């Protein structure tokens, strides 16, 4: 009886093994970049054009603004951070503000949103521009602070 059971079990297992097709090779897919990463990559690419005098800071801000809306749409947090970003770009292009002062203003705005985020009743699903700016300024991500 025990032998019969083993023969049936082996036959069943060997039959299953023959019916299972070998796994197909996984298709090679480029890694999906987050909206934050795409904004960062584009900013890096465009900053080189600013350095060569091919674009102004305001033109870069406008391009990043269009990209952010294309990637994730509009939301109150990103709209606010972007508004200041663009205003500072215009002032920098007009030599009305120095880089350090512009950086201080942007950091202040980012800290404001870091503080507001935990109590924000309607958090945007993907504030990618703000996340990009926080990363750029080496600040913690929204919601990551205790």
N, CA, C and O atoms as a MOPAC input file, in Angstrom:
PM7 MOZYME 1SCF
protein

 N      0.82100 1    -1.17800 1     0.00000 1
 C      0.00000 1     0.00000 1     0.00000 1
 C      0.86900 1     1.24600 1     0.00000 1
 O      0.62900 1     2.20200 1    -0.73800 1
 N      1.90100 1     1.20600 1     0.86400 1
 C      2.80000 1     2.33700 1     0.94700 1
 C      3.51900 1     2.53800 1    -0.37700 1
 O      3.72500 1     3.67700 1    -0.79700 1
 N      3.90100 1     1.46600 1    -1.03600 1
 C      4.58900 1     1.55000 1    -2.31300 1
 C      3.66300 1     2.12400 1    -3.37100 1
 O      4.07500 1     2.95800 1    -4.17700 1
 N      2.40600 1     1.67600 1    -3.36900 1
 C      1.43500 1     2.19000 1    -4.33000 1
 C      1.24700 1     3.69300 1    -4.14900 1
 O      1.17500 1     4.44000 1    -5.12500 1
 N      1.17000 1     4.12400 1    -2.91000 1
 C      1.00500 1     5.54900 1    -2.61900 1
 C      2.20500 1     6.34200 1    -3.14500 1
 O      2.01700 1     7.41100 1    -3.72700 1
 N      3.40600 1     5.85800 1    -2.96000 1
 C      4.61100 1     6.53600 1    -3.42500 1
 C      4.64800 1     6.59800 1    -4.95200 1
 O      5.03800 1     7.61500 1    -5.52600 1
 N      4.24600 1     5.51500 1    -5.60400 1
 C      4.23500 1     5.49200 1    -7.06900 1
 C      3.24300 1     6.53200 1    -7.59600 1
 O      3.55300 1     7.28000 1    -8.52300 1
 N      2.04500 1     6.57200 1    -6.99500 1
 C      1.02500 1     7.54900 1    -7.41700 1
 C      1.52600 1     8.96100 1    -7.16400 1
 O      1.35200 1     9.83800 1    -8.01000 1
 N      2.15000 1     9.19800 1    -6.00100 1
 C      2.65600 1    10.51800 1    -5.66800 1
 C      3.75200 1    10.94000 1    -6.64200 1
 O      3.74200 1    12.07100 1    -7.12700 1
 N      4.68600 1    10.05700 1    -6.93200 1
 C      5.76200 1    10.37300 1    -7.87500 1
 C      5.21300 1    10.61500 1    -9.27800 1
 O      5.65800 1    11.52700 1    -9.97500 1
 N      4.25000 1     9.80300 1    -9.68500 1
 C      3.64800 1     9.98800 1   -11.00400 1
 C      2.95700 1    11.34300 1   -11.08600 1
 O      3.05500 1    12.04600 1   -12.09200 1
 N      2.25700 1    11.69900 1   -10.01400 1
 C      1.55900 1    12.99000 1    -9.99200 1
 C      2.56000 1    14.13600 1   -10.02900 1
 O      2.38100 1    15.10600 1   -10.76500 1
 N      3.60300 1    14.01800 1    -9.23900 1
 C      4.59900 1    15.08600 1    -9.20200 1
 C      5.34500 1    15.19100 1   -10.52200 1
 O      5.61300 1    16.29700 1   -10.99200 1
 N      5.67700 1    14.08800 1   -11.11100 1
 C      6.40600 1    14.15300 1   -12.37700 1
 C      5.51100 1    14.68100 1   -13.48000 1
 O      5.98900 1    15.37200 1   -14.38000 1
 N      4.23700 1    14.37500 1   -13.43500 1
 C      3.29900 1    14.90700 1   -14.42000 1
 C      3.16700 1    16.41100 1   -14.28300 1
 O      3.09900 1    17.12000 1   -15.28700 1
 N      3.12900 1    16.90200 1   -13.06600 1
 C      3.03000 1    18.34900 1   -12.83700 1
 C      4.27900 1    19.04700 1   -13.33600 1
 O      4.22900 1    20.12500 1   -13.92700 1
 N      5.38600 1    18.40400 1   -13.08000 1
 C      6.63300 1    19.03100 1   -13.48900 1
 C      6.69900 1    19.16100 1   -15.00000 1
 O      7.27200 1    20.12000 1   -15.51800 1
 N      6.11500 1    18.20200 1   -15.71300 1
 C      6.15800 1    18.27100 1   -17.16700 1
 C      5.15800 1    19.28100 1   -17.71600 1
 O      5.36100 1    19.81800 1   -18.80500 1
 N      4.10000 1    19.54300 1   -16.99100 1
 C      3.07900 1    20.46400 1   -17.48600 1
 C      3.41800 1    21.92300 1   -17.24400 1
 O      2.87900 1    22.79800 1   -17.92200 1
 N      4.28500 1    22.20200 1   -16.30700 1
 C      4.62000 1    23.58000 1   -15.99000 1
 C      5.64300 1    24.08500 1   -16.99100 1
 O      6.72700 1    23.51800 1   -17.13600 1
 N      5.28600 1    25.14600 1   -17.67200 1
 C      6.20300 1    25.74300 1   -18.64300 1
 C      7.27700 1    26.52500 1   -17.89900 1
 O      7.02900 1    27.07700 1   -16.82700 1
 N      8.46100 1    26.56500 1   -18.47500 1
 C      9.51500 1    27.34400 1   -17.81900 1
 C      9.12900 1    28.82600 1   -17.84200 1
 O      8.48700 1    29.29500 1   -18.78200 1
 N      9.52200 1    29.54200 1   -16.81000 1
 C      9.15100 1    30.96000 1   -16.77400 1
 C      9.81000 1    31.72400 1   -17.91100 1
 O     10.97800 1    31.51400 1   -18.23900 1
 N      9.03400 1    32.60500 1   -18.49400 1
 C      9.57000 1    33.44500 1   -19.56500 1
 C     10.48100 1    34.48900 1   -18.94300 1
 O     10.29300 1    34.90300 1   -17.79900 1
 N     11.45100 1    34.89300 1   -19.70600 1
 C     12.34900 1    35.93200 1   -19.22100 1
 C     11.55000 1    37.22000 1   -19.03800 1
 O     10.73600 1    37.59100 1   -19.88300 1
 N     11.80000 1    37.87900 1   -17.93600 1
 C     11.08000 1    39.13400 1   -17.66600 1
 C     11.51800 1    40.18700 1   -18.67200 1
 O     12.70600 1    40.32000 1   -18.96600 1
 N     10.55800 1    40.93300 1   -19.19500 1
 C     10.93600 1    41.97200 1   -20.14700 1
 C     11.77000 1    43.04400 1   -19.45700 1
 O     11.56600 1    43.35100 1   -18.28300 1
 N     12.69200 1    43.59600 1   -20.19100 1
 C     13.52700 1    44.65600 1   -19.64900 1
 C     12.72700 1    45.94600 1   -19.74000 1
 O     12.36600 1    46.40200 1   -20.82500 1
 N     12.46200 1    46.51800 1   -18.58000 1
 C     11.67000 1    47.73800 1   -18.51400 1
 C     12.50500 1    48.79700 1   -17.81600 1
 O     13.13400 1    48.53800 1   -16.79000 1
 N     12.50100 1    49.97700 1   -18.38100 1
 C     13.21900 1    51.07000 1   -17.73900 1
 C     12.56200 1    51.37000 1   -16.39700 1
 O     11.33600 1    51.33300 1   -16.28900 1
 N     13.35200 1    51.66500 1   -15.38600 1
 C     12.75500 1    51.95900 1   -14.08800 1
 C     11.86900 1    53.20400 1   -14.17600 1
 O     12.18100 1    54.17000 1   -14.87300 1
 N     10.77700 1    53.14400 1   -13.46100 1
 C      9.85700 1    54.27400 1   -13.44400 1
 C     10.43400 1    55.32000 1   -12.50500 1
 O     10.71300 1    55.04400 1   -11.33800 1
 N     10.60600 1    56.51500 1   -13.03000 1
 C     11.12200 1    57.59700 1   -12.19800 1
 C      9.94700 1    58.34700 1   -11.60000 1
 O      8.94000 1    58.57900 1   -12.26900 1
 N     10.07700 1    58.71700 1   -10.36800 1
 C      9.02600 1    59.47600 1    -9.70500 1
 C      8.94000 1    60.87100 1   -10.31100 1
 O      9.87200 1    61.34400 1   -10.96100 1
 N      7.81700 1    61.50700 1   -10.08700 1
 C      7.64300 1    62.88200 1   -10.56900 1
 C      8.70100 1    63.78600 1    -9.94300 1
 O      9.24500 1    64.66700 1   -10.60900 1
 N      8.98900 1    63.56900 1    -8.66800 1
 C     10.04000 1    64.35100 1    -7.99300 1
 C     11.37700 1    64.17500 1    -8.69400 1
 O     12.09000 1    65.15200 1    -8.92800 1
 N     11.72100 1    62.93800 1    -9.03100 1
 C     12.99400 1    62.66700 1    -9.69800 1
 C     13.02200 1    63.26800 1   -11.09600 1
 O     14.05600 1    63.77600 1   -11.53100 1
 N     11.91200 1    63.21700 1   -11.79400 1
 C     11.86000 1    63.81100 1   -13.13900 1
 C     12.04300 1    65.32100 1   -13.06500 1
 O     12.72600 1    65.90400 1   -13.90800 1
 N     11.44000 1    65.95800 1   -12.06800 1
 C     11.63800 1    67.39800 1   -11.88900 1
 C     13.09900 1    67.69700 1   -11.56800 1
 O     13.67300 1    68.64400 1   -12.10500 1
 N     13.69000 1    66.90300 1   -10.70800 1
 C     15.08800 1    67.09200 1   -10.34000 1
 C     15.99700 1    66.93200 1   -11.57000 1
 O     16.88200 1    67.75300 1   -11.80800 1
 N     15.76800 1    65.88100 1   -12.33200 1
 C     16.58400 1    65.64800 1   -13.52600 1
 C     16.45200 1    66.79900 1   -14.51900 1
 O     17.44100 1    67.25200 1   -15.09400 1
 N     15.22400 1    67.26500 1   -14.71200 1
 C     15.00100 1    68.37500 1   -15.64700 1
 C     15.65400 1    69.65300 1   -15.13300 1
 O     16.23700 1    70.40700 1   -15.91300 1
 N     15.56200 1    69.90100 1   -13.84300 1
 C     16.19400 1    71.09100 1   -13.26700 1
 C     17.70700 1    71.04100 1   -13.46900 1
 O     18.32600 1    72.05800 1   -13.78200 1
 N     18.29500 1    69.87700 1   -13.29500 1
 C     19.73500 1    69.73000 1   -13.50600 1
 C     20.10200 1    70.00700 1   -14.96100 1
 O     21.08900 1    70.68600 1   -15.24400 1
 N     19.30600 1    69.47900 1   -15.87000 1
 C     19.56200 1    69.68400 1   -17.29400 1
 C     19.44400 1    71.16800 1   -17.65300 1
 O     20.28200 1    71.71100 1   -18.37200 1
 N     18.39900 1    71.80900 1   -17.14600 1
 C     18.17100 1    73.21400 1   -17.47300 1
 C     19.17600 1    74.14300 1   -16.80000 1
 O     19.51300 1    75.19400 1   -17.34600 1
 N     19.65500 1    73.76400 1   -15.61800 1
 C     20.62100 1    74.62700 1   -14.92900 1
 C     21.90700 1    74.78000 1   -15.74200 1
 O     22.56100 1    75.82100 1   -15.68600 1
 N     22.26100 1    73.75200 1   -16.48600 1
 C     23.43400 1    73.85400 1   -17.35100 1
 C     23.20900 1    74.90200 1   -18.43900 1
 O     24.14300 1    75.60000 1   -18.83300 1
 N     21.99000 1    75.01000 1   -18.91800 1
 C     21.67600 1    76.01200 1   -19.93800 1
 C     21.68100 1    77.42000 1   -19.34600 1
 O     22.03500 1    78.37800 1   -20.03300 1
 N     21.29600 1    77.54900 1   -18.09300 1
 C     21.37600 1    78.85200 1   -17.41800 1
 C     22.84400 1    79.24400 1   -17.28600 1
 O     23.20700 1    80.39500 1   -17.52900 1
 N     23.67600 1    78.30100 1   -16.90700 1
 C     25.10900 1    78.58000 1   -16.73700 1
 C     25.74800 1    79.03500 1   -18.04700 1
 O     26.67300 1    79.84800 1   -18.04300 1
 N     25.25500 1    78.51200 1   -19.16200 1
 C     25.78800 1    78.90800 1   -20.47700 1
 C     25.11300 1    80.16000 1   -21.02400 1
 O     25.46300 1    80.63000 1   -22.10700 1
 N     24.15000 1    80.70400 1   -20.28400 1
 C     23.45800 1    81.91200 1   -20.72700 1
 C     22.38900 1    81.65800 1   -21.77500 1
 O     21.92700 1    82.59700 1   -22.42200 1
 N     21.98900 1    80.41100 1   -21.95400 1
 C     20.99000 1    80.06700 1   -22.95700 1
 C     19.56700 1    80.23900 1   -22.44900 1
 O     18.64200 1    80.41600 1   -23.24300 1
 N     19.38300 1    80.18800 1   -21.14400 1
 C     18.07000 1    80.35700 1   -20.52400 1
 C     18.20700 1    81.26100 1   -19.30800 1
 O     19.26900 1    81.33600 1   -18.69000 1
 N     17.11700 1    81.94400 1   -18.97400 1
 C     17.07700 1    82.70700 1   -17.72500 1
 C     16.49700 1    81.81400 1   -16.63100 1
 O     15.92300 1    80.76100 1   -16.91000 1
 N     16.65400 1    82.24200 1   -15.40900 1
 C     16.07300 1    81.49100 1   -14.29200 1
 C     14.54400 1    81.45900 1   -14.40900 1
 O     13.90200 1    80.46500 1   -14.07000 1
 N     13.98300 1    82.55600 1   -14.89100 1
 C     12.52600 1    82.61700 1   -15.05400 1
 C     12.05600 1    81.62500 1   -16.10500 1
 O     11.02200 1    80.98100 1   -15.93000 1
 N     12.80100 1    81.49300 1   -17.19400 1
 C     12.43800 1    80.51600 1   -18.22400 1
 C     12.50700 1    79.09700 1   -17.66600 1
 O     11.66200 1    78.25800 1   -17.97700 1
 N     13.51100 1    78.83800 1   -16.84800 1
 C     13.62100 1    77.52300 1   -16.21000 1
 C     12.43000 1    77.30100 1   -15.28400 1
 O     11.83100 1    76.22600 1   -15.29100 1
 N     12.08600 1    78.30800 1   -14.49100 1
 C     10.94400 1    78.18400 1   -13.57900 1
 C      9.67500 1    77.87400 1   -14.37600 1
 O      8.89100 1    77.01200 1   -13.98000 1
 N      9.47200 1    78.56500 1   -15.48400 1
 C      8.27400 1    78.32500 1   -16.29000 1
 C      8.24800 1    76.90600 1   -16.85000 1
 O      7.19800 1    76.26300 1   -16.87400 1
 N      9.39000 1    76.42400 1   -17.29300 1
 C      9.44500 1    75.05400 1   -17.82000 1
 C      9.17800 1    74.02500 1   -16.71900 1
 O      8.45100 1    73.05400 1   -16.92700 1
 N      9.76900 1    74.24900 1   -15.55900 1
 C      9.52300 1    73.32800 1   -14.44800 1
 C      8.06900 1    73.40700 1   -13.99200 1
 O      7.48300 1    72.40700 1   -13.57900 1
 N      7.49800 1    74.59800 1   -14.07000 1
 C      6.09100 1    74.75300 1   -13.70700 1
 C      5.18000 1    73.96600 1   -14.63100 1
 O      4.23500 1    73.31800 1   -14.18000 1
 N      5.46600 1    74.02500 1   -15.92400 1
 C      4.65900 1    73.24400 1   -16.88100 1
 C      4.85300 1    71.75700 1   -16.65200 1
 O      3.89100 1    70.99000 1   -16.70100 1
 N      6.08300 1    71.34300 1   -16.40200 1
 C      6.35600 1    69.92300 1   -16.17600 1
 C      5.63500 1    69.42600 1   -14.92800 1
 O      5.05900 1    68.33800 1   -14.94100 1
 N      5.65900 1    70.19300 1   -13.86900 1
 C      4.99300 1    69.75100 1   -12.63800 1
 C      3.50300 1    69.55800 1   -12.85100 1
 O      2.92100 1    68.59700 1   -12.34800 1
 N      2.88100 1    70.46900 1   -13.59600 1
 C      1.44200 1    70.34700 1   -13.85900 1
 C      1.17900 1    69.14100 1   -14.76500 1
 O      0.20800 1    68.41100 1   -14.56600 1
 N      2.03800 1    68.93600 1   -15.75000 1
 C      1.88500 1    67.77300 1   -16.63600 1
 C      2.02700 1    66.46400 1   -15.86400 1
 O      1.31000 1    65.50100 1   -16.13700 1
 N      2.94300 1    66.42500 1   -14.90800 1
 C      3.22000 1    65.18800 1   -14.17600 1
 C      2.16500 1    64.86200 1   -13.12700 1
 O      1.71300 1    63.72000 1   -13.03700 1
 N      1.77300 1    65.84200 1   -12.34100 1
 C      0.89200 1    65.55200 1   -11.20000 1
 C     -0.30500 1    66.48300 1   -11.08300 1
 O     -1.12000 1    66.32700 1   -10.17300 1
 N     -0.42400 1    67.43600 1   -11.97500 1
 C     -1.52700 1    68.38100 1   -11.86300 1
 C     -1.22200 1    69.44900 1   -10.83400 1
 O     -0.09700 1    69.57100 1   -10.35000 1
 N     -2.24700 1    70.21700 1   -10.51100 1
 C     -2.07500 1    71.31600 1    -9.56400 1
 C     -2.56700 1    70.89500 1    -8.18100 1
 O     -3.46700 1    70.06600 1    -8.04500 1
 N     -1.95700 1    71.48500 1    -7.16900 1
 C     -2.43800 1    71.32600 1    -5.79900 1
 C     -1.98300 1    72.53500 1    -5.00100 1
 O     -1.03700 1    73.22000 1    -5.39100 1
 N     -2.63900 1    72.79600 1    -3.90800 1
 C     -2.40400 1    74.03000 1    -3.15200 1
 C     -0.98000 1    74.14300 1    -2.62000 1
 O     -0.41600 1    75.23700 1    -2.60200 1
 N     -0.39800 1    73.04500 1    -2.19100 1
 C      0.95100 1    73.08100 1    -1.62400 1
 C      1.96100 1    73.39900 1    -2.72500 1
 O      2.75300 1    74.33200 1    -2.59200 1
 N      1.93600 1    72.63100 1    -3.80300 1
 C      2.86400 1    72.87800 1    -4.90600 1
 C      2.64300 1    74.25500 1    -5.52500 1
 O      3.60500 1    74.93900 1    -5.87400 1
 N      1.39000 1    74.66200 1    -5.66400 1
 C      1.10700 1    75.98100 1    -6.24000 1
 C      1.76500 1    77.08000 1    -5.41400 1
 O      2.34800 1    78.01200 1    -5.97000 1
 N      1.67500 1    76.97600 1    -4.09900 1
 C      2.26100 1    77.98900 1    -3.22800 1
 C      3.78500 1    77.99000 1    -3.31300 1
 O      4.40000 1    79.04800 1    -3.44700 1
 N      4.39000 1    76.81400 1    -3.23500 1
 C      5.85200 1    76.71700 1    -3.29200 1
 C      6.34600 1    77.17800 1    -4.66100 1
 O      7.34200 1    77.89400 1    -4.75600 1
 N      5.65100 1    76.76600 1    -5.71600 1
 C      6.07800 1    77.17600 1    -7.05300 1
 C      5.93900 1    78.68800 1    -7.24400 1
 O      6.79700 1    79.31800 1    -7.86300 1
 N      4.88200 1    79.25700 1    -6.72500 1
 C      4.67000 1    80.70500 1    -6.86700 1
 C      5.87000 1    81.47100 1    -6.31500 1
 O      6.37700 1    82.38600 1    -6.96300 1
 N      6.32200 1    81.09600 1    -5.11900 1
 C      7.49000 1    81.76300 1    -4.54600 1
 C      8.73800 1    81.46400 1    -5.36900 1
 O      9.54700 1    82.36000 1    -5.61200 1
 N      8.90100 1    80.22200 1    -5.79800 1
 C     10.05600 1    79.83700 1    -6.61300 1
 C     10.15000 1    80.72000 1    -7.85500 1
 O     11.22300 1    81.21800 1    -8.19300 1
 N      9.02700 1    80.90600 1    -8.52400 1
 C      9.02400 1    81.72400 1    -9.74000 1
 C      9.29500 1    83.19000 1    -9.40700 1
 O     10.05300 1    83.85300 1   -10.11400 1
 N      8.68400 1    83.69900 1    -8.34000 1
 C      8.92700 1    85.09300 1    -7.94300 1
 C     10.40700 1    85.33300 1    -7.66300 1
 O     10.96400 1    86.35900 1    -8.05400 1
 N     11.02700 1    84.39000 1    -6.99100 1
 C     12.45400 1    84.51800 1    -6.69900 1
 C     13.29600 1    84.44400 1    -7.97000 1
 O     14.30900 1    85.13500 1    -8.08600 1
 N     12.88400 1    83.61400 1    -8.91600 1
 C     13.60500 1    83.52700 1   -10.19000 1
 C     13.53400 1    84.86600 1   -10.93100 1
 O     14.53400 1    85.32600 1   -11.48200 1
 N     12.36500 1    85.48100 1   -10.94200 1
 C     12.20300 1    86.79100 1   -11.60100 1
 C     13.10200 1    87.82300 1   -10.92400 1
 O     13.78100 1    88.59800 1   -11.59800 1
 N     13.10600 1    87.83100 1    -9.59500 1
 C     13.94300 1    88.78400 1    -8.85500 1
 C     15.42500 1    88.53500 1    -9.08200 1
 O     16.20700 1    89.47800 1    -9.19700 1
 N     15.81000 1    87.26900 1    -9.14700 1
 C     17.22800 1    86.94200 1    -9.40500 1
 C     17.62900 1    87.40900 1   -10.80000 1
 O     18.70500 1    87.97800 1   -10.98300 1
 N     16.76300 1    87.16700 1   -11.78200 1
 C     17.07100 1    87.60700 1   -13.14500 1
 C     17.19900 1    89.12600 1   -13.22900 1
 O     17.99400 1    89.63800 1   -14.01700 1
 N     16.42300 1    89.84700 1   -12.42300 1
 C     16.45100 1    91.31300 1   -12.42800 1
 C     17.49200 1    91.86600 1   -11.45000 1
 O     17.55100 1    93.07700 1   -11.23400 1
 N     18.30300 1    91.00100 1   -10.86400 1
 C     19.31500 1    91.39400 1    -9.88000 1
 C     18.72000 1    92.18900 1    -8.71900 1
 O     19.34500 1    93.11700 1    -8.20500 1
 N     17.50300 1    91.81400 1    -8.31200 1
 C     16.84600 1    92.47200 1    -7.19200 1
 C     17.06200 1    91.72200 1    -5.88200 1
 O     16.71400 1    92.21300 1    -4.80800 1
 N     17.63100 1    90.54300 1    -5.98200 1
 C     17.87600 1    89.72700 1    -4.78700 1
 C     19.09400 1    88.84600 1    -5.05100 1
 O     19.30300 1    88.36100 1    -6.16300 1
 N     19.87800 1    88.65600 1    -4.01800 1
 C     21.05300 1    87.79200 1    -4.10500 1
 C     20.64200 1    86.33300 1    -3.90100 1
 O     19.58200 1    86.04200 1    -3.34600 1
 N     21.48100 1    85.44700 1    -4.35100 1
 C     21.20000 1    84.02100 1    -4.23900 1
 C     20.96900 1    83.56000 1    -2.81300 1
 O     20.05500 1    82.77500 1    -2.56200 1
 N     21.78100 1    84.03200 1    -1.87200 1
 C     21.64600 1    83.60600 1    -0.47200 1
 C     20.30700 1    84.05600 1     0.10900 1
 O     19.66600 1    83.30800 1     0.84700 1
 N     19.88600 1    85.27200 1    -0.22200 1
 C     18.59900 1    85.78100 1     0.28300 1
 C     17.44300 1    84.99100 1    -0.32300 1
 O     16.47000 1    84.68200 1     0.36500 1
 N     17.55100 1    84.67000 1    -1.59600 1
 C     16.51300 1    83.86600 1    -2.25300 1
 C     16.43200 1    82.48700 1    -1.60400 1
 O     15.34400 1    81.96300 1    -1.36300 1
 N     17.59100 1    81.91300 1    -1.32800 1
 C     17.62200 1    80.59500 1    -0.69000 1
 C     16.98000 1    80.65400 1     0.68700 1
 O     16.22900 1    79.75000 1     1.05400 1
 N     17.25800 1    81.69700 1     1.45500 1
 C     16.65800 1    81.83000 1     2.78600 1
 C     15.13400 1    81.92200 1     2.70100 1
 O     14.42800 1    81.31500 1     3.50500 1
 N     14.63200 1    82.67700 1     1.73300 1
 C     13.18400 1    82.80300 1     1.58400 1
 C     12.54700 1    81.46600 1     1.21700 1
 O     11.49100 1    81.10800 1     1.73800 1
 N     13.19600 1    80.73300 1     0.31500 1
 C     12.64900 1    79.44000 1    -0.09500 1
 C     12.69700 1    78.45500 1     1.07200 1
 O     11.73600 1    77.71700 1     1.29100 1
 N     13.78500 1    78.43200 1     1.81200 1
 C     13.87700 1    77.53800 1     2.97400 1
 C     12.80500 1    77.87700 1     4.00000 1
 O     12.21300 1    76.98300 1     4.60400 1
 N     12.55900 1    79.14400 1     4.19300 1
 C     11.52100 1    79.56700 1     5.13800 1
 C     10.15800 1    79.04000 1     4.69500 1
 O      9.38600 1    78.53800 1     5.51300 1
 N      9.86400 1    79.15600 1     3.39600 1
 C      8.58000 1    78.66800 1     2.88800 1
 C      8.47700 1    77.16300 1     3.02000 1
 O      7.41900 1    76.64600 1     3.38100 1
 N      9.55800 1    76.44900 1     2.73300 1
 C      9.54600 1    74.99200 1     2.85800 1
 C      9.35700 1    74.56800 1     4.30900 1
 O      8.62600 1    73.61800 1     4.58900 1
 N     10.01100 1    75.26500 1     5.23200 1
 C      9.81500 1    74.95600 1     6.66100 1
 C      8.36400 1    75.21600 1     7.06700 1
 O      7.79700 1    74.46900 1     7.86500 1
 N      7.76800 1    76.26800 1     6.52100 1
 C      6.36300 1    76.56200 1     6.80800 1
 C      5.49000 1    75.37700 1     6.41400 1
 O      4.61500 1    74.97000 1     7.17900 1
 N      5.72000 1    74.81500 1     5.21800 1
 C      4.91800 1    73.67900 1     4.77100 1
 C      5.23300 1    72.41000 1     5.54800 1
 O      4.34600 1    71.58600 1     5.77300 1
 N      6.48300 1    72.24500 1     5.95800 1
 C      6.81400 1    71.09200 1     6.80200 1
 C      6.03400 1    71.16500 1     8.11600 1
 O      5.58500 1    70.14400 1     8.63600 1
 N      5.87800 1    72.37800 1     8.64700 1
 C      5.12200 1    72.54700 1     9.87700 1
 C      3.62100 1    72.40800 1     9.68800 1
 O      2.93000 1    71.87800 1    10.55900 1
 N      3.11800 1    72.87600 1     8.56500 1
 C      1.67700 1    72.81400 1     8.29600 1
 C      1.20800 1    71.41400 1     7.91200 1
 O      0.06700 1    71.04400 1     8.19000 1
 N      2.06500 1    70.64900 1     7.28600 1
 C      1.68300 1    69.36600 1     6.69500 1
 C      0.94700 1    68.43200 1     7.66100 1
 O     -0.09700 1    67.89300 1     7.29400 1
 N      1.45600 1    68.22000 1     8.88600 1
 C      0.77000 1    67.26300 1     9.76700 1
 C     -0.68400 1    67.63500 1    10.07400 1
 O     -1.51500 1    66.74800 1    10.27000 1
 N     -0.99800 1    68.91800 1    10.11900 1
 C     -2.36000 1    69.34800 1    10.43900 1
 C     -3.19700 1    69.66500 1     9.20100 1
 O     -4.37600 1    69.99300 1     9.32500 1
 N     -2.61500 1    69.57200 1     8.03200 1
 C     -3.32000 1    69.92100 1     6.80300 1
 C     -4.47900 1    68.94400 1     6.59600 1
 O     -4.25300 1    67.74100 1     6.46300 1
 N     -5.72300 1    69.45000 1     6.56600 1
 C     -6.86600 1    68.53100 1     6.47700 1
 C     -6.97800 1    67.81700 1     5.12600 1
 O     -7.33000 1    66.63800 1     5.08100 1
 N     -6.69200 1    68.49700 1     4.05800 1
 C     -6.81100 1    67.89100 1     2.72500 1
 C     -5.43100 1    67.87300 1     2.07900 1
 O     -5.07800 1    68.75400 1     1.29600 1
 N     -4.66800 1    66.85600 1     2.42600 1
 C     -3.31500 1    66.75400 1     1.87600 1
 C     -3.36600 1    66.35300 1     0.40300 1
 O     -4.08700 1    65.42500 1     0.03800 1
 N     -2.60600 1    67.04600 1    -0.44200 1
 C     -2.53400 1    66.62400 1    -1.83800 1
 C     -1.88900 1    65.24400 1    -1.94000 1
 O     -1.00700 1    64.89300 1    -1.15700 1
 N     -2.34700 1    64.47300 1    -2.92100 1
 C     -1.84000 1    63.10500 1    -3.08300 1
 C     -0.37300 1    63.07700 1    -3.46800 1
 O      0.37000 1    62.20400 1    -3.01800 1
 N      0.04900 1    64.01700 1    -4.29000 1
 C      1.41500 1    63.96600 1    -4.79100 1
 C      1.98400 1    65.37200 1    -4.96300 1
 O      2.02000 1    65.88800 1    -6.08000 1
 N      2.43000 1    65.99800 1    -3.87300 1
 C      3.04100 1    67.32900 1    -3.99500 1
 C      4.48800 1    67.21600 1    -4.49000 1
 O      5.43700 1    67.45500 1    -3.74300 1
 N      4.62800 1    66.85000 1    -5.74700 1
 C      5.93800 1    66.51200 1    -6.31200 1
 C      6.88700 1    67.70000 1    -6.36300 1
 O      8.08200 1    67.54600 1    -6.11300 1
 N      6.37300 1    68.87900 1    -6.68400 1
 C      7.27000 1    70.03100 1    -6.76800 1
 C      7.83400 1    70.36300 1    -5.38600 1
 O      9.02500 1    70.64300 1    -5.24600 1
 N      6.98700 1    70.33000 1    -4.38500 1
 C      7.43700 1    70.59600 1    -3.02100 1
 C      8.43200 1    69.52500 1    -2.58400 1
 O      9.44300 1    69.84300 1    -1.95800 1
 N      8.16100 1    68.26900 1    -2.90200 1
 C      9.09000 1    67.17900 1    -2.57900 1
 C     10.43200 1    67.39900 1    -3.26700 1
 O     11.48500 1    67.18700 1    -2.66600 1
 N     10.39000 1    67.82100 1    -4.52100 1
 C     11.61600 1    68.11800 1    -5.27600 1
 C     12.39800 1    69.23600 1    -4.59300 1
 O     13.61300 1    69.12900 1    -4.42700 1
 N     11.71200 1    70.30600 1    -4.19700 1
 C     12.39100 1    71.43000 1    -3.55800 1
 C     12.95600 1    71.02900 1    -2.19200 1
 O     14.06700 1    71.42800 1    -1.84400 1
 N     12.21200 1    70.25400 1    -1.42900 1
 C     12.71100 1    69.78100 1    -0.14000 1
 C     13.98400 1    68.95800 1    -0.33900 1
 O     14.95400 1    69.11000 1     0.40400 1
 N     13.97100 1    68.10100 1    -1.33200 1
 C     15.15500 1    67.29100 1    -1.64700 1
 C     16.32000 1    68.19700 1    -2.05300 1
 O     17.44900 1    68.01400 1    -1.59600 1
 N     16.03600 1    69.16200 1    -2.90400 1
 C     17.06300 1    70.08300 1    -3.39100 1
 C     17.70800 1    70.84700 1    -2.23800 1
 O     18.91100 1    71.10700 1    -2.25600 1
 N     16.91400 1    71.20100 1    -1.24900 1
 C     17.40700 1    71.95200 1    -0.09300 1
 C     17.83500 1    71.05300 1     1.06600 1
 O     18.06000 1    71.53600 1     2.17600 1
 N     17.94700 1    69.76100 1     0.81400 1
 C     18.36700 1    68.77800 1     1.82500 1
 C     17.53300 1    68.85600 1     3.09300 1
 O     18.05400 1    68.81100 1     4.20700 1
 N     16.22700 1    68.97300 1     2.89600 1
 C     15.28100 1    69.03300 1     4.01300 1
 C     14.49400 1    67.73500 1     4.04000 1
 O     14.43300 1    67.03700 1     3.02800 1
 N     13.88800 1    67.39400 1     5.17300 1
 C     13.12400 1    66.14800 1     5.24600 1
 C     11.88600 1    66.19200 1     4.34700 1
 O     11.37700 1    67.26400 1     4.02000 1
 N     11.42600 1    65.03500 1     3.96600 1
 C     10.22800 1    64.92700 1     3.13700 1
 C      8.99300 1    65.28300 1     3.95500 1
 O      8.99100 1    65.16200 1     5.18000 1
 N      7.95900 1    65.71600 1     3.27700 1
 C      6.68600 1    65.99300 1     3.95400 1
 C      6.21600 1    64.73900 1     4.67600 1
 O      6.23400 1    63.64500 1     4.11300 1
 N      5.80300 1    64.90100 1     5.90400 1
 C      5.28700 1    63.75900 1     6.66700 1
 C      6.34300 1    62.87800 1     7.30000 1
 O      5.99800 1    61.94100 1     8.01900 1
 N      7.61800 1    63.14300 1     7.06000 1
 C      8.65800 1    62.27800 1     7.61600 1
 C      9.14900 1    62.75500 1     8.98100 1
 O      9.79900 1    62.00200 1     9.70600 1
 N      8.84500 1    63.98000 1     9.32500 1
 C      9.30500 1    64.49600 1    10.61900 1
 C      8.38300 1    64.00700 1    11.71800 1
 O      7.20300 1    63.75800 1    11.47200 1
 N      8.90700 1    63.86700 1    12.93000 1
 C      8.11700 1    63.30900 1    14.03500 1
 C      6.98000 1    64.20200 1    14.46000 1
 O      6.23400 1    63.85900 1    15.37700 1

